[in-house]
Every structure is written in C-alpha cells, then in structure tokens.
Amino acid sequence: MDDDKEYKLSIRIAGNTQIPCLQAIYSKGYILSHYYLNNTPGEWKDPQWDAEKNGRRFSATSLEELLGLIAMWEIRGDDWRHQSGEQELYDHLIESAPMYNSEGNIIDN
C-alpha cells in the first residue's frame, strides 16, 4: 500500500471492473454463461461465470477471475499447471508480504 508512489494507472476489482471484463472476454470470441449455485430456494448465492471457445471452458465466481484464467491460459497454453521451480516466486511473495492495519500503516512483527 505505497500511497506515496504515483502510477499512470491503478485498477482494483470493484463494481466498475465487471462490465469491462465482460466486454474483454466477449471481444475475444468466448460464449458466456452465468448461473448460480445454491441449496436455498429464493436466494441468489454463489454466482458462477463460464466462458467457452474452441472446446475449452473456463469457470470462475467473478468476471475478473474469469478473465484472469483466460489470460493465464493464453500465455501458458494447455499445459498451464505450475511447473517445477515456479513455486519459489509465490513462496517469496507470501513470506515477504507486509501486513497493514486499517489506517494503512505497516504492522511490525
């Protein structure tokens, strides 16, 4: 949360990112579907989004996640699963992640 740093652009998942993500997925030629998973009649819970194209289906609980899966596959292809040695970057980021309080101050360990 480096609030002093200036960016040309900063995007975070919010209500205003759903429609642009939907349009991006649609412009890539995917057929989209939307449904809910729920065991309680009358309650609209657990939204699900699917995108299909060329015999491949991507599923997520938000349009932002769905676009992320599609982008990941576009870069990595059908052999998208993590490869040997790739865990190190994830582990480093998790281990070195700072924790912030509600005022945005770093909490020291």
Backbone torsions as a table, in degrees:
resi	resn	phi	psi	omega
1	MET	NA	62.7	-179.9
2	ASP	-84.1	86.6	-176.6
3	ASP	-73.0	-16.0	-179.6
4	ASP	-80.9	-21.2	-178.1
5	LYS	-77.2	136.7	178.7
6	GLU	-98.5	134.8	179.8
7	TYR	-117.8	151.5	171.6
8	LYS	-73.6	-28.4	-178.2
9	LEU	-153.8	141.5	175.0
10	SER	-143.5	119.5	-178.2
11	ILE	-122.9	136.2	175.0
12	ARG	-132.7	145.5	178.3
13	ILE	-56.7	125.9	179.2
14	ALA	-158.8	180.0	-179.1
15	GLY	-58.4	-25.9	-177.7
16	ASN	-89.2	5.6	177.9
17	THR	-102.7	-13.2	-176.9
18	GLN	-63.3	-52.6	-175.9
19	ILE	-65.1	-44.7	175.8
20	PRO	-60.3	-37.5	177.3
21	CYS	-66.2	-42.7	177.6
22	LEU	-58.4	-46.4	-179.2
23	GLN	-66.3	-36.8	177.9
24	ALA	-64.0	-44.8	179.1
25	ILE	-63.5	-46.0	-179.9
26	TYR	-61.5	-41.0	-178.5
27	SER	-67.5	-20.4	176.4
28	LYS	-80.9	-2.7	175.7
29	GLY	91.7	14.9	179.7
30	TYR	-82.6	145.7	171.6
31	ILE	-90.5	124.3	-174.9
32	LEU	-104.8	146.5	171.6
33	SER	-141.5	154.9	-176.2
34	HIS	-138.4	136.7	178.7
35	TYR	-156.3	172.9	-179.8
36	TYR	-121.0	143.8	170.9
37	LEU	-104.4	126.5	-176.2
38	ASN	-163.8	140.6	176.0
39	ASN	-103.4	-2.0	-178.5
40	THR	-111.8	109.4	-179.8
41	PRO	-56.2	139.2	177.4
42	GLY	87.4	-8.5	178.4
43	GLU	-108.7	130.8	-179.8
44	TRP	-95.7	91.6	-177.9
45	LYS	-121.1	163.6	174.0
46	ASP	51.5	65.7	177.3
47	PRO	-63.2	143.7	179.3
48	GLN	-129.9	141.5	177.7
49	TRP	-126.8	135.1	176.6
50	ASP	-124.0	145.9	173.5
51	ALA	-132.6	131.1	-177.8
52	GLU	-126.6	141.3	176.6
53	LYS	-167.5	134.8	175.3
54	ASN	51.4	42.1	177.1
55	GLY	74.9	14.2	178.0
56	ARG	-120.6	138.5	-179.8
57	ARG	-125.5	135.2	177.3
58	PHE	-118.3	137.9	-178.4
59	SER	-133.5	140.3	179.1
60	ALA	-157.1	171.5	180.0
61	THR	-95.4	-2.9	174.3
62	SER	-147.6	159.6	178.2
63	LEU	-67.1	-33.5	178.4
64	GLU	-65.3	-43.9	177.1
65	GLU	-63.7	-41.4	-179.3
66	LEU	-60.8	-46.0	178.3
67	LEU	-63.5	-37.3	177.3
68	GLY	-62.5	-42.2	177.4
69	LEU	-63.2	-42.4	179.3
70	ILE	-63.4	-44.8	179.3
71	ALA	-62.7	-41.3	178.6
72	MET	-61.5	-44.7	179.4
73	TRP	-65.9	-38.9	179.8
74	GLU	-60.8	-32.9	178.8
75	ILE	-82.3	-41.6	-172.0
76	ARG	-98.2	-21.4	179.0
77	GLY	77.6	-165.6	-175.6
78	ASP	-65.8	-19.9	175.8
79	ASP	-96.3	55.5	-171.1
80	TRP	-79.1	-18.3	-175.3
81	ARG	-61.9	156.8	-175.4
82	HIS	-65.8	143.6	-176.7
83	GLN	-102.6	166.0	177.8
84	SER	-56.1	132.1	178.4
85	GLY	90.6	-14.3	-178.3
86	GLU	-77.3	-19.0	-178.9
87	GLN	-65.2	-25.9	-175.0
88	GLU	-59.8	-43.2	179.3
89	LEU	-61.8	-46.6	178.4
90	TYR	-58.7	-49.6	-178.9
91	ASP	-58.7	-43.0	179.8
92	HIS	-61.4	-46.2	-179.0
93	LEU	-64.4	-40.5	179.2
94	ILE	-66.1	-46.5	-177.2
95	GLU	-68.1	-30.2	-176.9
96	SER	-97.8	3.9	-176.3
97	ALA	-70.2	127.9	174.8
98	PRO	-75.8	161.2	174.9
99	MET	-116.0	136.0	-178.2
100	TYR	-113.3	150.3	173.2
101	ASN	-89.0	-178.1	-175.3
102	SER	-66.3	-17.1	177.4
103	GLU	-92.2	-1.6	179.0
104	GLY	88.8	12.0	177.7
105	ASN	-91.3	142.6	178.0
106	ILE	-68.6	133.7	176.4
107	ILE	-92.8	120.2	178.6
108	ASP	-79.7	144.8	176.7
109	ASN	-79.5	NA	NA
